Amino acid sequence: MESTPQEQPTSEFAGKVCLSCLKPATLQCPTCLKLSLPSSFFCSQDCFKNLWGSHKLTHKAPEVDTYKYTGPLRPFPRSFVGPRPIPASIQKPDYAASGNPNAEKQKVVNSIIPVYTPEQILLIKDCANIARDALDAGHRVIGVGVTTEEIDRVVHEYIIEAGGYPSPLGYYKYPRSCCTSINEVICHGIPDTRPLQDGDIINLDVSVFKHGFHTDLSETYLVGENVAPIARELVQATYESLMKSIEYCKPGNMYRELGNIISAHVEPKGFSVVRNYVGHGTGNFFHTAPKIPHYGKNKAVGFMRPGHIFTIEPMINEGVWRDQTWNDGWTSTTTDGKRSAQFEHTILITETGHEILSARKDTSPPLEFMQ
């Protein structure tokens, strides 16, 4: 049965926005209050009724979950099953239907670093431009009360309208079009109906396939006005470690050195570098050679050459570096429940240095820790 939201004095909703349209809220869902769920706000009865079909799913009692979570975050229901629609006119990667990236699994793909031609690089740059704009579109809607499913919708629709395909969708059967990793989630968080809360940090990871090529980038954002100082410091240190490592990129330099640069920046601050996830080549395939560990004293092979395209994407933890994965098979979290942050760029090695293909634009929303 549909419940009726309770209208409260306007002062009690200062800074709250409608889950449906993001206008200032004047109503609150009574069922959420009764069940002690995170508060959900609406601007009108019409918006409440329009969203009821998906919002009511958050009220259902979850199945008994015996998984031992490491922190306070829990998975919320997803409001729909299956992928978001992809027009038939959109070029799709080989795994879109089967979930199995067969071509990427070939041994040669994982051992030889591709060198891209000028013509291919132009196409990859267009792909990276779409990915950047899609990430920025997702960033613009992030705020207290917004669900990660809504962020996923915005990213998905932007990529489709630009003629691209969201690379994560269907990759090893991943169910959504981007990754949203909150607080203790290191990476691969699946968008769901959980509203973002004041004080959260969230990594938004966006990847795009177009012209037969993939590009990849991510950023971590602060939600609301009450983010803990240690969380701000973690996010800033992670960003700085990425940018310092990018400065090193030029022909002839070793891939293994990137991890030394990152570790040298974050470890003196008391943070740790995740070891089980790496940067990677991207382009012809979503993930390809080289593999780029972000921790120091690693044994990565290879030297940078003009035409190489790859990601650097350090995942930095507030506490210990170790990770564990939720029962969904994707969501990777810190083992001590402390926060994790990540930033990622797609890098091209040029004749004289490097180019950040996924670079921020003048139109990109500012990173909160810089304000």
C-alpha positions as CSV (number, residue, x, y, z in Angstrom):
1,M,0.0,0.0,0.0
2,E,1.3,3.4,-0.9
3,S,2.0,5.6,2.1
4,T,1.6,9.3,2.3
5,P,4.6,11.6,3.0
6,Q,4.4,13.8,6.1
7,E,4.7,17.5,5.6
8,Q,6.9,19.2,8.1
9,P,7.8,22.8,8.8
10,T,10.1,24.2,6.1
11,S,12.9,24.9,8.5
12,E,13.3,21.2,9.2
13,F,14.1,20.6,5.5
14,A,16.8,23.2,5.1
15,G,19.3,21.9,2.6
16,K,17.2,18.8,1.8
17,V,16.2,18.0,-1.8
18,C,13.6,15.9,-3.4
19,L,14.7,12.4,-4.4
20,S,12.7,12.7,-7.6
21,C,13.4,16.1,-9.1
22,L,16.1,17.6,-6.7
23,K,14.0,20.6,-5.9
24,P,13.9,21.8,-2.2
25,A,12.1,19.3,-0.1
26,T,8.9,19.9,2.0
27,L,7.8,16.3,2.7
28,Q,9.4,13.2,4.3
29,C,8.5,9.5,3.7
30,P,6.8,8.2,6.9
31,T,7.7,4.6,6.1
32,C,11.4,5.3,6.1
33,L,11.0,7.0,9.5
34,K,9.0,4.0,10.9
35,L,11.6,1.5,9.7
36,S,14.5,3.7,10.9
37,L,15.9,3.9,7.4
38,P,17.9,6.8,6.0
39,S,15.4,9.7,5.6
40,S,13.9,10.3,2.2
41,F,12.6,13.7,1.2
42,F,10.2,14.9,-1.5
43,C,9.0,18.3,-2.8
44,S,5.4,17.3,-3.4
45,Q,2.8,14.5,-3.3
46,D,3.2,14.1,-7.1
47,C,6.9,13.5,-7.0
48,F,6.4,11.1,-4.1
49,K,3.8,9.1,-6.2
50,N,6.0,9.2,-9.3
51,L,8.9,7.6,-7.5
52,W,6.9,5.3,-5.3
53,G,7.4,2.3,-7.6
54,S,11.2,2.3,-7.0
55,H,11.3,4.0,-3.6
56,K,9.1,1.3,-1.9
57,L,11.8,-1.3,-2.7
58,T,13.9,0.3,-0.1
59,H,11.3,-0.6,2.6
60,K,11.4,-4.3,1.9
61,A,13.0,-6.4,4.7
62,P,16.3,-7.8,3.3
63,E,17.0,-11.5,3.2
64,V,19.1,-12.8,6.1
65,D,22.6,-11.6,5.3
66,T,25.3,-13.5,7.1
67,Y,28.2,-11.7,5.4
68,K,30.5,-10.0,7.9
69,Y,30.8,-6.5,6.7
70,T,33.9,-4.6,7.6
71,G,32.3,-1.1,8.0
72,P,28.9,0.5,8.3
73,L,28.0,0.6,4.6
74,R,25.4,-2.0,3.4
75,P,24.0,-2.8,0.0
76,F,20.6,-1.3,-0.7
77,P,18.0,-2.8,-3.1
78,R,18.3,-2.0,-6.8
79,S,15.1,-0.6,-8.3
80,F,15.3,-2.6,-11.5
81,V,16.8,-5.9,-12.8
82,G,18.9,-6.1,-15.9
83,P,20.9,-3.5,-17.8
84,R,19.7,-0.1,-18.9
85,P,18.7,-0.1,-22.5
86,I,21.3,0.4,-25.3
87,P,20.0,1.5,-28.7
88,A,20.7,-1.0,-31.5
89,S,22.7,1.7,-33.4
90,I,25.4,1.9,-30.7
91,Q,28.5,-0.2,-31.4
92,K,29.0,-2.7,-28.5
93,P,32.1,-4.5,-27.2
94,D,32.3,-8.3,-27.6
95,Y,31.2,-9.0,-24.0
96,A,28.0,-6.9,-24.2
97,A,25.7,-9.9,-24.8
98,S,27.6,-12.8,-23.2
99,G,29.4,-11.0,-20.4
100,N,32.6,-12.7,-21.5
101,P,35.4,-10.5,-22.9
102,N,36.9,-13.4,-24.9
103,A,39.3,-11.3,-27.1
104,E,40.7,-9.5,-24.0
105,K,41.6,-12.9,-22.4
106,Q,44.1,-13.8,-25.2
107,K,47.6,-14.2,-23.9
108,V,49.1,-11.9,-26.4
109,V,46.8,-9.1,-25.3
110,N,48.2,-9.3,-21.8
111,S,51.8,-9.5,-22.8
112,I,52.4,-7.0,-25.6
113,I,51.8,-3.3,-25.0
114,P,49.9,-1.8,-28.0
115,V,51.4,1.1,-29.9
116,Y,48.6,3.2,-31.3
117,T,48.8,5.1,-34.6
118,P,48.0,8.8,-34.9
119,E,44.7,8.0,-36.6
120,Q,43.7,5.6,-33.8
121,I,44.8,8.2,-31.2
122,L,42.4,10.7,-32.6
123,L,39.5,8.3,-32.2
124,I,40.6,7.4,-28.6
125,K,40.8,11.1,-27.8
126,D,37.1,11.5,-28.9
127,C,36.2,8.5,-26.7
128,A,38.1,10.0,-23.7
129,N,36.3,13.4,-24.2
130,I,33.0,11.7,-23.9
131,A,34.1,9.8,-20.8
132,R,35.3,13.1,-19.2
133,D,32.0,14.9,-20.0
134,A,30.0,11.9,-18.7
135,L,32.0,11.9,-15.4
136,D,31.4,15.6,-15.0
137,A,27.7,15.1,-15.7
138,G,27.6,12.5,-12.9
139,H,29.6,14.8,-10.6
140,R,27.1,17.6,-11.0
141,V,24.2,15.6,-9.6
142,I,26.1,14.3,-6.6
143,G,24.7,15.6,-3.3
144,V,23.0,14.6,-0.1
145,G,19.9,12.5,-0.7
146,V,20.8,11.6,-4.3
147,T,21.0,7.8,-5.0
148,T,23.9,6.2,-6.8
149,E,21.3,4.7,-9.2
150,E,20.4,8.3,-10.2
151,I,24.1,9.0,-10.8
152,D,24.3,5.8,-12.9
153,R,21.2,7.0,-14.9
154,V,22.8,10.3,-15.7
155,V,26.1,8.8,-16.7
156,H,24.4,6.1,-18.9
157,E,22.2,8.6,-20.7
158,Y,25.0,11.0,-21.4
159,I,27.2,8.3,-22.9
160,I,24.4,6.9,-25.1
161,E,23.4,10.3,-26.3
162,A,27.1,10.9,-27.3
163,G,27.1,7.6,-29.3
164,G,29.2,5.6,-26.9
165,Y,28.7,2.5,-24.9
166,P,29.4,2.4,-21.1
167,S,32.3,-0.1,-20.9
168,P,31.4,-1.6,-17.4
169,L,27.9,-2.6,-18.5
170,G,28.0,-6.4,-19.0
171,Y,31.7,-6.7,-18.5
172,Y,31.9,-10.1,-16.7
173,K,28.1,-9.5,-16.2
174,Y,28.6,-6.3,-14.2
175,P,25.0,-5.0,-14.0
176,R,25.3,-1.2,-14.2
177,S,26.9,1.5,-16.4
178,C,29.4,3.0,-13.9
179,C,30.9,2.2,-10.5
180,T,30.1,4.2,-7.4
181,S,32.3,3.4,-4.4
182,I,31.4,5.0,-1.1
183,N,33.5,5.4,2.1
184,E,35.1,2.0,2.8
185,V,34.5,0.7,-0.7
186,I,37.7,0.6,-2.6
187,C,36.3,0.0,-6.1
188,H,33.5,-1.6,-8.2
189,G,30.6,-0.4,-6.0
190,I,27.3,-1.2,-7.7
191,P,24.9,1.7,-8.0
192,D,21.7,1.1,-5.9
193,T,18.9,3.0,-4.1
194,R,21.0,4.2,-1.1
195,P,20.8,8.0,-0.8
196,L,24.1,9.7,-0.3
197,Q,24.6,11.0,3.2
198,D,26.2,14.1,4.5
199,G,29.9,13.2,5.2
200,D,30.2,10.5,2.6
201,I,33.0,10.3,0.1
202,I,32.2,8.7,-3.2
203,N,34.4,7.6,-6.1
204,L,32.7,7.7,-9.5
205,D,34.4,5.5,-12.1
206,V,33.3,6.0,-15.8
207,S,34.6,4.2,-18.9
208,V,33.4,4.6,-22.5
209,F,33.6,2.4,-25.6
210,K,33.4,4.1,-29.0
211,H,35.0,3.7,-32.4
212,G,36.2,0.3,-31.2
213,F,38.2,1.8,-28.3
214,H,37.9,2.1,-24.5
215,T,38.9,4.9,-22.2
216,D,38.7,5.1,-18.4
217,L,38.8,7.7,-15.6
218,S,37.5,8.3,-12.1
219,E,37.4,10.9,-9.3
220,T,36.5,10.9,-5.6
221,Y,34.1,13.6,-4.4
222,L,33.0,14.9,-1.0
223,V,29.3,14.8,-0.1
224,G,27.8,17.6,2.0
225,E,29.4,19.9,4.5
226,N,30.4,17.6,7.2
227,V,33.2,15.4,5.7
228,A,35.7,14.4,8.3
229,P,39.1,16.2,8.1
230,I,40.9,12.8,7.7
231,A,38.7,12.0,4.7
232,R,39.5,15.3,3.1
233,E,43.2,14.6,3.6
234,L,42.9,11.1,2.2
235,V,41.1,12.3,-1.0
236,Q,43.6,15.2,-1.5
237,A,46.6,12.9,-1.0
238,T,45.2,10.4,-3.4
239,Y,44.8,13.0,-6.1
240,E,48.2,14.4,-5.5
241,S,49.8,11.0,-5.8
242,L,48.2,10.5,-9.2
243,M,49.3,13.8,-10.5
244,K,52.9,13.3,-9.2
245,S,53.1,9.9,-10.9
246,I,51.8,11.4,-14.2
247,E,54.6,14.0,-14.2
248,Y,57.1,11.1,-14.5
249,C,55.5,9.7,-17.7
250,K,57.7,10.1,-20.8
251,P,59.4,7.8,-23.3
252,G,62.0,5.5,-21.8
253,N,60.8,5.6,-18.2
254,M,59.9,2.4,-16.4
255,Y,56.4,1.5,-15.5
256,R,57.5,0.1,-12.1
257,E,58.6,3.5,-10.9
258,L,55.1,4.8,-10.8
259,G,54.3,2.8,-7.7
260,N,57.4,4.2,-5.9
261,I,56.2,7.7,-6.6
262,I,52.7,7.1,-5.3
263,S,53.8,5.2,-2.2
264,A,56.4,7.9,-1.4
265,H,53.7,10.5,-1.3
266,V,50.9,8.8,0.6
267,E,52.7,6.5,3.1
268,P,54.4,9.2,5.1
269,K,50.9,10.6,5.7
270,G,49.9,7.3,7.3
271,F,47.9,6.0,4.4
272,S,48.4,2.7,2.5
273,V,48.3,1.7,-1.1
274,V,46.0,-1.1,-2.3
275,R,48.0,-3.9,-3.9
276,N,45.4,-6.1,-5.5
277,Y,44.2,-3.6,-8.2
278,V,46.4,-2.1,-10.8
279,G,46.5,0.5,-13.6
280,H,46.3,-1.0,-17.0
281,G,46.6,-0.5,-20.7
282,T,43.4,0.5,-22.4
283,G,42.3,1.2,-26.0
284,N,41.6,-1.8,-28.2
285,F,40.5,-3.6,-25.0
286,F,39.0,-2.5,-21.7
287,H,42.0,-3.9,-19.9
288,T,45.3,-4.9,-21.5
289,A,49.1,-4.6,-21.1
290,P,50.8,-3.0,-19.3
291,K,49.8,-3.8,-15.7
292,I,50.8,-0.9,-13.4
293,P,51.0,-1.6,-9.7
294,H,50.6,1.5,-7.5
295,Y,52.7,0.3,-4.6
296,G,56.5,0.7,-4.2
297,K,59.1,-1.9,-5.0
298,N,56.9,-3.7,-7.5
299,K,58.1,-5.8,-10.3
300,A,56.1,-4.3,-13.2
301,V,57.8,-4.9,-16.6
302,G,58.2,-2.5,-19.5
303,F,59.3,0.9,-20.5
304,M,57.1,3.7,-21.8
305,R,57.1,4.3,-25.5
306,P,55.3,6.8,-27.8
307,G,51.9,5.6,-28.6
308,H,51.3,3.7,-25.4
309,I,48.0,4.4,-23.7
310,F,47.3,3.3,-20.1
311,T,45.6,4.3,-16.9
312,I,47.1,5.2,-13.5
313,E,44.5,4.8,-10.8
314,P,45.9,4.7,-7.3
315,M,43.5,3.4,-4.6
316,I,44.6,4.7,-1.3
317,N,43.3,3.5,2.1
318,E,43.0,5.4,5.3
319,G,44.0,2.2,7.2
320,V,45.5,-1.1,6.1
321,W,45.9,-1.9,2.3
322,R,44.1,-5.2,2.3
323,D,40.7,-5.7,0.6
324,Q,37.8,-8.1,0.6
325,T,34.8,-8.5,-1.7
326,W,31.1,-8.5,-0.8
327,N,28.8,-11.4,-1.8
328,D,27.8,-9.6,-4.9
329,G,31.2,-10.6,-6.4
330,W,32.1,-7.0,-7.2
331,T,32.1,-4.5,-4.3
332,S,35.7,-4.4,-2.9
333,T,36.1,-2.9,0.6
334,T,38.8,-2.2,3.1
335,T,39.3,-5.1,5.6
336,D,39.3,-2.6,8.6
337,G,36.2,-0.7,7.5
338,K,38.2,2.6,7.0
339,R,37.8,4.8,4.0
340,S,39.4,4.5,0.6
341,A,39.8,7.0,-2.2
342,Q,40.8,6.8,-5.9
343,F,41.6,9.0,-8.8
344,E,42.3,7.8,-12.4
345,H,43.4,9.2,-15.7
346,T,44.0,7.8,-19.1
347,I,47.5,8.7,-20.3
348,L,49.1,8.8,-23.8
349,I,52.9,8.7,-24.1
350,T,54.0,11.2,-26.7
351,E,57.3,11.7,-28.4
352,T,58.4,14.2,-25.8
353,G,56.4,13.4,-22.7
354,H,52.7,12.6,-22.1
355,E,49.2,13.8,-22.6
356,I,46.3,13.3,-20.1
357,L,43.5,12.2,-22.5
358,S,40.9,12.4,-19.6
359,A,42.1,15.8,-18.3
360,R,39.7,18.0,-16.4
361,K,38.2,20.9,-18.4
362,D,37.4,24.5,-17.6
363,T,33.8,23.4,-17.5
364,S,34.4,20.5,-15.1
365,P,32.9,21.0,-11.6
366,P,35.6,21.9,-9.0
367,L,36.9,19.1,-6.8
368,E,35.5,19.8,-3.3
369,F,38.8,19.4,-1.4
370,M,40.3,22.2,-3.5
371,Q,37.7,24.7,-2.5
